[in-house]
Amino acid sequence: MSEVAEFFARYADAFQAFDAEGIAACYAAPCLFVRDGETAAAENAIAVAASANALLDLHRAWDVQTVEVGGVIVLERAPGHVLARVDWRLGRTGSRIAWEYATTYALVPAGTGWRIALASTHDAPF
């Protein structure tokens, strides 16, 4: 598994654990979210965690049980950034519908790993 795929596997684990701080730790600050044609900037780690908590509240309301990475496609890789598309699957109990959507991320280096500077979600249920 590539280091980018490993990064997103850890990110998915934080979502599945409903760990807002773990999710926020995957982001650079400031960062930008693009959802349904709307942009939202998070200036610092507190704002990133608040955004993560809002999304986790939706996961709770929808009874999301599993968060899985369906695939990671690295669109561009350079020393100063990675652009990647990630296919997500949010699972629920029983035969209830699961949601599948994609997000494109711009990653920037942080120490020995990566942090998300931009997340642009497409075809999401939220």
Z-matrix of the N, CA and C atoms (Angstrom, degrees):
N
C 1 1.457
C 2 1.531 1 108.39
N 3 1.314 2 117.11 1 135.68
C 4 1.458 3 120.90 2 -179.33
C 5 1.527 4 110.38 3 -72.01
N 6 1.314 5 116.21 4 161.89
C 7 1.469 6 120.26 5 179.02
C 8 1.528 7 111.42 6 -62.47
N 9 1.330 8 117.89 7 -32.06
C 10 1.469 9 121.00 8 177.59
C 11 1.529 10 109.84 9 -68.95
N 12 1.325 11 117.35 10 -44.78
C 13 1.464 12 120.63 11 177.42
C 14 1.530 13 110.55 12 -63.26
N 15 1.325 14 117.82 13 -38.23
C 16 1.468 15 121.08 14 177.38
C 17 1.524 16 110.83 15 -64.07
N 18 1.332 17 116.28 16 -40.78
C 19 1.467 18 120.68 17 177.08
C 20 1.524 19 110.21 18 -57.16
N 21 1.338 20 117.00 19 -48.62
C 22 1.460 21 119.59 20 -178.02
C 23 1.530 22 112.16 21 -71.05
N 24 1.306 23 118.71 22 -27.83
C 25 1.468 24 120.75 23 173.96
C 26 1.527 25 109.76 24 -64.46
N 27 1.333 26 117.66 25 -42.17
C 28 1.469 27 121.14 26 176.97
C 29 1.533 28 110.89 27 -65.96
N 30 1.316 29 116.11 28 -38.71
C 31 1.469 30 121.63 29 177.93
C 32 1.534 31 109.59 30 -61.84
N 33 1.332 32 117.27 31 -44.97
C 34 1.465 33 121.67 32 177.50
C 35 1.523 34 110.83 33 -61.78
N 36 1.329 35 117.02 34 -41.09
C 37 1.470 36 120.92 35 178.11
C 38 1.526 37 111.06 36 -59.14
N 39 1.335 38 117.04 37 -40.77
C 40 1.468 39 120.45 38 179.07
C 41 1.526 40 110.60 39 -64.61
N 42 1.346 41 117.08 40 -39.70
C 43 1.468 42 119.48 41 176.66
C 44 1.523 43 110.74 42 -64.43
N 45 1.316 44 116.70 43 -45.47
C 46 1.462 45 119.66 44 -177.74
C 47 1.525 46 111.36 45 -63.68
N 48 1.329 47 116.95 46 -30.91
C 49 1.466 48 121.63 47 178.67
C 50 1.536 49 112.27 48 -84.52
N 51 1.346 50 117.46 49 0.77
C 52 1.457 51 122.48 50 -176.33
C 53 1.528 52 110.77 51 53.78
N 54 1.339 53 115.25 52 44.77
C 55 1.461 54 123.83 53 -175.63
C 56 1.531 55 109.77 54 -104.26
N 57 1.337 56 116.58 55 88.49
C 58 1.466 57 120.98 56 -176.72
C 59 1.527 58 111.84 57 -60.49
N 60 1.329 59 117.50 58 -39.31
C 61 1.459 60 119.22 59 179.31
C 62 1.526 61 111.52 60 -68.23
N 63 1.326 62 116.86 61 -36.47
C 64 1.459 63 120.40 62 175.86
C 65 1.520 64 111.85 63 -65.18
N 66 1.335 65 115.95 64 -38.22
C 67 1.466 66 120.35 65 175.86
C 68 1.521 67 109.35 66 -65.09
N 69 1.336 68 116.84 67 -49.23
C 70 1.463 69 121.66 68 -178.58
C 71 1.523 70 111.77 69 -59.29
N 72 1.322 71 117.57 70 -32.95
C 73 1.464 72 121.32 71 179.74
C 74 1.530 73 112.09 72 -65.93
N 75 1.317 74 117.20 73 -15.98
C 76 1.471 75 121.58 74 178.73
C 77 1.525 76 111.98 75 -84.83
N 78 1.324 77 118.16 76 -3.25
C 79 1.462 78 122.98 77 -175.09
C 80 1.516 79 112.14 78 -110.36
N 81 1.321 80 115.21 79 147.16
C 82 1.454 81 122.66 80 166.08
C 83 1.528 82 106.23 81 -82.83
N 84 1.300 83 116.29 82 155.51
C 85 1.462 84 118.84 83 174.52
C 86 1.534 85 107.10 84 -131.86
N 87 1.303 86 116.80 85 128.34
C 88 1.453 87 127.89 86 5.74
C 89 1.532 88 111.43 87 -76.11
N 90 1.341 89 115.07 88 161.61
C 91 1.454 90 121.63 89 175.58
C 92 1.519 91 108.27 90 -144.98
N 93 1.330 92 115.09 91 172.60
C 94 1.457 93 120.58 92 -176.74
C 95 1.516 94 109.78 93 -130.73
N 96 1.330 95 116.05 94 136.12
C 97 1.461 96 123.38 95 173.66
C 98 1.517 97 108.25 96 -111.01
N 99 1.337 98 116.75 97 138.85
C 100 1.460 99 122.00 98 173.73
C 101 1.520 100 106.12 99 -125.66
N 102 1.345 101 115.76 100 116.35
C 103 1.468 102 121.22 101 -179.09
C 104 1.521 103 108.29 102 -136.56
N 105 1.299 104 116.55 103 124.49
C 106 1.461 105 122.53 104 175.99
C 107 1.530 106 111.80 105 52.82
N 108 1.334 107 115.80 106 42.13
C 109 1.457 108 120.90 107 177.14
C 110 1.513 109 115.16 108 78.08
N 111 1.310 110 117.84 109 2.44
C 112 1.460 111 122.65 110 179.42
C 113 1.522 112 109.34 111 -108.86
N 114 1.326 113 116.01 112 140.64
C 115 1.457 114 119.97 113 177.16
C 116 1.529 115 109.86 114 -106.60
N 117 1.316 116 115.00 115 146.58
C 118 1.461 117 121.58 116 175.71
C 119 1.516 118 108.01 117 -142.56
N 120 1.303 119 115.73 118 124.02
C 121 1.460 120 120.81 119 178.01
C 122 1.524 121 109.27 120 -95.06
N 123 1.308 122 115.31 121 141.18
C 124 1.465 123 121.31 122 172.92
C 125 1.525 124 106.27 123 -115.46
N 126 1.306 125 115.13 124 112.17
C 127 1.468 126 120.90 125 -172.52
C 128 1.523 127 114.26 126 -76.37
N 129 1.341 128 117.22 127 -24.93
C 130 1.463 129 119.92 128 -175.24
C 131 1.529 130 109.78 129 -151.03
N 132 1.322 131 116.42 130 176.21
C 133 1.464 132 121.48 131 -176.90
C 134 1.530 133 112.06 132 -61.89
N 135 1.327 134 117.77 133 -32.08
C 136 1.467 135 120.84 134 178.60
C 137 1.529 136 109.95 135 -65.11
N 138 1.332 137 117.14 136 -42.53
C 139 1.468 138 120.81 137 179.10
C 140 1.530 139 111.25 138 -68.08
N 141 1.341 140 117.18 139 -36.15
C 142 1.467 141 120.56 140 177.18
C 143 1.526 142 109.48 141 -64.65
N 144 1.327 143 117.20 142 -44.75
C 145 1.471 144 120.65 143 178.64
C 146 1.524 145 111.14 144 -63.25
N 147 1.336 146 118.39 145 -37.08
C 148 1.467 147 121.25 146 177.49
C 149 1.530 148 110.25 147 -64.46
N 150 1.320 149 117.20 148 -40.76
C 151 1.462 150 120.60 149 177.05
C 152 1.525 151 110.67 150 -64.58
N 153 1.328 152 116.08 151 -42.18
C 154 1.471 153 120.61 152 177.99
C 155 1.523 154 110.32 153 -62.10
N 156 1.322 155 117.24 154 -43.00
C 157 1.473 156 120.59 155 178.74
C 158 1.525 157 111.45 156 -62.58
N 159 1.325 158 118.02 157 -39.33
C 160 1.468 159 120.80 158 178.58
C 161 1.527 160 110.55 159 -63.49
N 162 1.329 161 116.72 160 -41.98
C 163 1.458 162 119.68 161 178.19
C 164 1.527 163 110.97 162 -68.27
N 165 1.319 164 117.71 163 -38.77
C 166 1.464 165 120.50 164 177.08
C 167 1.526 166 111.36 165 -64.65
N 168 1.330 167 117.33 166 -33.55
C 169 1.466 168 120.21 167 175.32
C 170 1.526 169 110.55 168 -61.48
N 171 1.344 170 117.13 169 -39.60
C 172 1.465 171 120.14 170 175.35
C 173 1.521 172 110.78 171 -64.26
N 174 1.334 173 117.32 172 -42.20
C 175 1.469 174 120.75 173 178.09
C 176 1.524 175 110.38 174 -59.17
N 177 1.322 176 116.90 175 -41.98
C 178 1.468 177 120.24 176 178.33
C 179 1.531 178 110.91 177 -64.41
N 180 1.321 179 116.17 178 -45.08
C 181 1.467 180 120.54 179 -178.65
C 182 1.529 181 110.92 180 -62.66
N 183 1.317 182 117.65 181 -33.83
C 184 1.465 183 122.16 182 -179.67
C 185 1.519 184 112.25 183 -90.27
N 186 1.330 185 117.31 184 1.63
C 187 1.460 186 122.54 185 -179.99
C 188 1.529 187 112.30 186 59.02
N 189 1.333 188 116.01 187 43.23
C 190 1.462 189 120.52 188 176.78
C 191 1.527 190 108.45 189 -69.84
N 192 1.326 191 116.20 190 126.38
C 193 1.458 192 122.15 191 -178.74
C 194 1.523 193 112.84 192 -105.09
N 195 1.326 194 116.71 193 -33.21
C 196 1.463 195 120.40 194 -177.76
C 197 1.525 196 110.31 195 -132.50
N 198 1.309 197 114.97 196 145.36
C 199 1.462 198 122.77 197 174.93
C 200 1.514 199 105.94 198 -125.69
N 201 1.332 200 115.91 199 116.45
C 202 1.463 201 120.05 200 -175.31
C 203 1.517 202 110.86 201 -125.60
N 204 1.323 203 114.96 202 143.10
C 205 1.460 204 121.59 203 171.43
C 206 1.519 205 106.75 204 -85.80
N 207 1.332 206 116.28 205 117.75
C 208 1.460 207 120.37 206 177.68
C 209 1.511 208 112.23 207 -80.97
N 210 1.317 209 116.54 208 -28.43
C 211 1.455 210 121.36 209 179.69
C 212 1.513 211 110.54 210 178.02
N 213 1.315 212 114.91 211 153.79
C 214 1.462 213 122.14 212 177.06
C 215 1.519 214 107.27 213 -126.23
N 216 1.324 215 115.98 214 124.70
C 217 1.464 216 121.14 215 175.80
C 218 1.519 217 107.34 216 -116.54
N 219 1.317 218 116.87 217 116.78
C 220 1.457 219 121.00 218 176.17
C 221 1.525 220 106.92 219 -81.38
N 222 1.322 221 116.23 220 113.92
C 223 1.456 222 122.57 221 -177.90
C 224 1.518 223 111.79 222 -84.20
N 225 1.318 224 116.02 223 -33.32
C 226 1.464 225 121.36 224 179.56
C 227 1.517 226 108.32 225 -156.22
N 228 1.311 227 114.98 226 142.17
C 229 1.462 228 120.35 227 178.82
C 230 1.516 229 108.55 228 -137.85
N 231 1.327 230 115.59 229 127.46
C 232 1.457 231 122.39 230 177.76
C 233 1.526 232 107.22 231 -140.67
N 234 1.332 233 118.22 232 166.08
C 235 1.471 234 118.35 233 -179.87
C 236 1.527 235 113.56 234 -57.57
N 237 1.339 236 117.79 235 -31.04
C 238 1.458 237 120.53 236 -175.99
C 239 1.512 238 115.56 237 -100.01
N 240 1.334 239 118.19 238 -1.26
C 241 1.463 240 118.90 239 179.32
C 242 1.524 241 111.07 240 -168.65
N 243 1.327 242 113.57 241 162.38
C 244 1.463 243 122.57 242 170.84
C 245 1.522 244 106.04 243 -132.96
N 246 1.322 245 116.16 244 137.30
C 247 1.453 246 121.95 245 172.79
C 248 1.525 247 106.07 246 -113.38
N 249 1.342 248 116.67 247 120.82
C 250 1.466 249 120.53 248 -174.71
C 251 1.518 250 110.98 249 -136.82
N 252 1.324 251 115.15 250 142.79
C 253 1.469 252 122.05 251 172.43
C 254 1.530 253 106.82 252 -103.05
N 255 1.330 254 115.35 253 131.78
C 256 1.459 255 120.92 254 179.38
C 257 1.524 256 108.01 255 -121.39
N 258 1.331 257 115.71 256 128.60
C 259 1.460 258 121.86 257 173.84
C 260 1.523 259 108.06 258 -92.50
N 261 1.332 260 116.01 259 126.71
C 262 1.457 261 122.75 260 -176.49
C 263 1.515 262 111.10 261 -112.90
N 264 1.323 263 114.93 262 152.16
C 265 1.464 264 122.35 263 173.39
C 266 1.527 265 107.62 264 -135.94
N 267 1.328 266 115.11 265 121.79
C 268 1.459 267 121.41 266 175.85
C 269 1.517 268 107.31 267 -103.34
N 270 1.329 269 117.03 268 116.56
C 271 1.457 270 121.80 269 -176.79
C 272 1.513 271 112.27 270 -100.18
N 273 1.340 272 114.15 271 152.53
C 274 1.459 273 121.25 272 177.31
C 275 1.519 274 108.73 273 -129.59
N 276 1.308 275 116.01 274 167.31
C 277 1.463 276 120.31 275 -176.15
C 278 1.522 277 111.56 276 -71.35
N 279 1.312 278 114.81 277 156.06
C 280 1.454 279 121.06 278 175.86
C 281 1.515 280 112.42 279 64.16
N 282 1.300 281 116.10 280 -146.49
C 283 1.455 282 120.98 281 -176.75
C 284 1.526 283 111.90 282 -96.29
N 285 1.331 284 117.17 283 11.39
C 286 1.459 285 119.35 284 -178.62
C 287 1.517 286 110.34 285 -67.27
N 288 1.295 287 115.82 286 150.73
C 289 1.457 288 122.51 287 -174.12
C 290 1.532 289 111.95 288 -57.49
N 291 1.313 290 115.49 289 141.32
C 292 1.458 291 122.32 290 172.12
C 293 1.525 292 107.07 291 -103.55
N 294 1.320 293 116.61 292 154.31
C 295 1.461 294 120.28 293 179.16
C 296 1.511 295 109.80 294 -106.36
N 297 1.320 296 115.25 295 137.69
C 298 1.460 297 121.35 296 174.63
C 299 1.519 298 107.97 297 -124.55
N 300 1.305 299 116.39 298 135.39
C 301 1.456 300 121.72 299 179.18
C 302 1.523 301 107.96 300 -158.53
N 303 1.331 302 116.33 301 174.70
C 304 1.466 303 121.00 302 -179.68
C 305 1.517 304 109.78 303 -126.58
N 306 1.306 305 114.93 304 153.83
C 307 1.458 306 122.41 305 173.36
C 308 1.517 307 107.78 306 -135.97
N 309 1.321 308 115.63 307 137.72
C 310 1.454 309 121.17 308 173.88
C 311 1.523 310 107.62 309 -102.52
N 312 1.328 311 115.56 310 132.34
C 313 1.459 312 122.28 311 -176.01
C 314 1.520 313 110.61 312 -120.49
N 315 1.331 314 115.73 313 141.79
C 316 1.458 315 122.25 314 166.37
C 317 1.521 316 105.76 315 -104.88
N 318 1.318 317 115.93 316 118.89
C 319 1.458 318 122.12 317 179.71
C 320 1.524 319 109.61 318 -104.16
N 321 1.317 320 115.87 319 143.80
C 322 1.461 321 121.81 320 175.70
C 323 1.527 322 108.37 321 -123.35
N 324 1.352 323 116.62 322 151.53
C 325 1.462 324 118.23 323 -178.77
C 326 1.529 325 111.90 324 -67.30
N 327 1.329 326 114.48 325 144.50
C 328 1.464 327 121.68 326 177.04
C 329 1.517 328 107.14 327 -147.73
N 330 1.310 329 117.00 328 106.41
C 331 1.460 330 119.87 329 -177.17
C 332 1.510 331 109.83 330 62.23
N 333 1.328 332 116.37 331 -122.52
C 334 1.463 333 120.57 332 -179.87
C 335 1.523 334 112.56 333 -97.05
N 336 1.328 335 117.56 334 4.46
C 337 1.463 336 119.78 335 -176.86
C 338 1.515 337 112.02 336 -133.27
N 339 1.306 338 115.05 337 -148.34
C 340 1.458 339 122.81 338 -176.39
C 341 1.518 340 110.23 339 -128.54
N 342 1.330 341 115.82 340 157.19
C 343 1.458 342 123.19 341 172.33
C 344 1.525 343 107.41 342 -135.37
N 345 1.321 344 116.87 343 150.46
C 346 1.457 345 122.86 344 -179.90
C 347 1.528 346 108.96 345 -82.56
N 348 1.342 347 116.03 346 124.76
C 349 1.462 348 121.55 347 175.97
C 350 1.520 349 111.09 348 -102.08
N 351 1.348 350 116.41 349 -25.22
C 352 1.460 351 122.10 350 -178.86
C 353 1.519 352 108.78 351 -147.32
N 354 1.318 353 116.34 352 132.73
C 355 1.471 354 122.15 353 174.38
C 356 1.519 355 107.72 354 -128.03
N 357 1.324 356 116.19 355 116.84
C 358 1.460 357 122.00 356 179.44
C 359 1.529 358 108.37 357 -117.04
N 360 1.331 359 115.15 358 109.24
C 361 1.459 360 121.28 359 -174.16
C 362 1.517 361 110.24 360 -92.61
N 363 1.350 362 116.61 361 135.49
C 364 1.454 363 120.78 362 176.88
C 365 1.522 364 109.73 363 -123.36
N 366 1.306 365 114.94 364 145.26
C 367 1.470 366 122.75 365 176.01
C 368 1.530 367 113.27 366 56.70
N 369 1.313 368 117.48 367 31.82
C 370 1.472 369 119.99 368 -179.25
C 371 1.523 370 110.54 369 -87.46
N 372 1.327 371 116.61 370 154.63
C 373 1.460 372 120.29 371 178.69
C 374 1.523 373 112.90 372 -76.44
N 375 1.311 374 117.82 373 -5.13
C 376 1.478 375 120.61 374 -177.70
C 377 1.499 376 110.86 375 -116.17
